[in-house]
Amino acid sequence: MFVLTIDQRNSQGSRDKVPELLAALADLPMLLAFERSVGDEIQGVCDSAQTATDAVLRVLRDRDWYVGVGVGGVHEPLPSSPREAGGRAFVAARKAVDRAKKSGDRPPVAVEGSPGAPEAEAVLVLLGRLIAERTDAEWRILQHVDPAQWGSQTAAARKLGISSQAVSKAARRGGWQEEWAARPAAAVLLERADDLAGGTGNSSTKDG
């Protein structure tokens, strides 16, 4: 499984942004939905590498969060809240978010808990860099572009009242196609990391 621990950056010097982040992640198919764990931190649990990838990249868009992904087993049966759950993946997620806080200028995401974690982390960092470098103007355009739908750039241009060339330029400068082409690779590497961690069968280690 995948445990995501996400902590707000500079929480002492800015307003509480947890409610906004929870709303942005609310539609993801989680086993345990994201909720505030303590302070300006949230946690959630999923068993899908694709869902974990989607969550990480949504969070990195805001540039306001440290993201830790823990891979491995959790105690079962699952409780109703991640605050009541434990297991190796929770321990790994805590270690990951602590390391993400020391990431310097690179995107603040880390993956722990498996021999395959470094490879998954590397691709997430590269994707995170693409996302972080986009301007607000590019995001205003790209949020209307469906990368899986033919003609979506033309539809976005029509909806926004701008030229197709402007949409194409935003997609090219923002690495839109490259991001969506690489997302499956991130998910595959997270799935591999989960397999190497022993999947969901390890539930004997308690958090902390």
N, C-alpha and C positions, 0 to 999 in steps of 0.2 A: 504494500500500500504506500501511499504518499501523504505525508503530513506537511502542510505548509504553515510556517510561522512567519508572520509579517509584522514588522515593527515600524512605527512612524519615525522618520528622520527629523532631527531637531525638534522633538516634541515639546521641549521646554520653552522654545522660542516661537512657537506657532500654535494656531488653534487646533483643536481636536478634529482630525479628518477621518476618523474611523467610520462614522455613519455614512459618509459619501462612498468610502471604499466598499463597505458591506453592500450598499445598494448596487455598486458596479459589478459585484461578483455574485449577486443573488440568484442569477439564472443558471449558474453552473451546476451540473449534476453531481453533487457531492454526496458522499456517504454520511458525513457529518458536516452540515453547512457551516460556513464561516461565521464566527461570532467573536465578540471581544473576549479575550482571555484575561488580560490584566493591563491596566493603564491604556496606552495607545497601541496595543498589540492585538492582533487577531490570529485565530487558528482555524484550520479546516482539514478534513480528511477525505481523500478520494482513492479509488482503486483504478483509475484510468490515467494512463500517462498523457493522453491527449488533453484531458481536463486539467491535469497539473500544468502542462505547457501553456494552455490558454490562460490559466489563472496567473501564472508568473508574468506573462507578457502583458496582460491587462494592467497588472500592478506596476510594472516597470515603466509604463507609459507616463504615469503621474510624476515620476522622479522624486517622490516624497517618502519612499518606503525601502526598508531593508527586507530582503526576501530569503528565507531559509527553507529548503526542501529536504525533508528527511525521508529516506527510502528504507523499507523493510517491514517487519512485523509490528502489529499492534495487538493489544489484548482484546480477545473476543469472548463473549459477544460484545459488540460495541454498545456503549451507553448512548444516551440521548444528546450528549453535549461533548465537544472535544475537551472541555475543561475537566471532565470526569474520566477521560481516557488516558491510556499510557501504553508503553511498549518501546521497542528499540527505535521505531521510526520517530517517535516523539523526542527521544533523547538526541537522535541525529538531527532533527529539525532545529532544536535549540542550539546545538553546536554550529549548524549551518548559518543561522541568522546572526549568531555572535561573530562568525568569521566574515559574513557579508558586511558587517559594520566596519571592518578594517580593509575594505576593498579599494580604498583610495579613489582614483579617478575612473575606474572601470565600473560598469553597471553593478549595483550592489545585490548580487544574487549568488548563492552558494548551495551546493548539493552535498549531502553527507549520508553515510550509512551503508555504502556498498563499494566494492572494488571498481565498479563501473561508473561511480559518481563523477570523477573528473571529466570524462568525455561528455557526459550529459551537461555538466556545468559549462564546459567550454562553448558548446553550441548555444546555450541559453545566453551566455555573456555576449556572444557575437550578435545574436538577435536583439538583445537588449541595447546594444550600442546603436544598431540601426534605428530602433524605436526612439532612443533618447536624443538622437541627432535631428529628428524631425521638428520643424517649426510648427507653431500653432496654426499658421496659415495652411501648411500642408495637411495637418490633421483635419482641419475644417473641410478639406476636399476629400481626403482619403477615407474618412468615416462613412462616406456615401458610395464607396467603390467596393463591390463584392468581388474578391479575387477569383472566385470559383465560377463566376457567371460571365459568359460571353456578352460583350456589349455593355457591361456595367459602367465603363468609363464614359461612354456616350450618354447613358442614362443619368449619370452623376452630373455631367456637364449641363444637360437639359434642366435638371432639377435645380442646380445652383445658378443657372443663367450665365455660365461662363463657356469658353470655348473648349472643345475636346482636346486641343493642344495644351491648354492650361492644366487640365486634369492629367494628361499624359506626362507632362513635365513634373507635376507633383509626385506622381507614382514613380517616375524614374529617379528623381532626386531623393525621394524618401525610401528607396529600396523596397517598394511595396511588393513587387513580384518576387524578389529575392527572399523577403521575409516569409511569404506564404509557401514558397518552394522548400524552405528550410525547416518550417515548423514540423513536418512529419519526421524529419531526421532527429529533432530534439525529442519527440515523443518516443521514437524507436530506441534511442539511447537511454531514456528514462526507464522504459520497459525492460531493457537489458539490465540496467542497474538493479531494478527490482528483482529480476530473476537471479542475479548474482548475490543479492542480499538474502536470498532464501524465500522470496515471495511473501505471502501473508501468513505463512505457517508458524513463524517464530513469535510467540506471545508470552515468553517467560521472563522478560526483563522489564522491570518497572521503571517508569519515568522518574528521573532524579535518583 
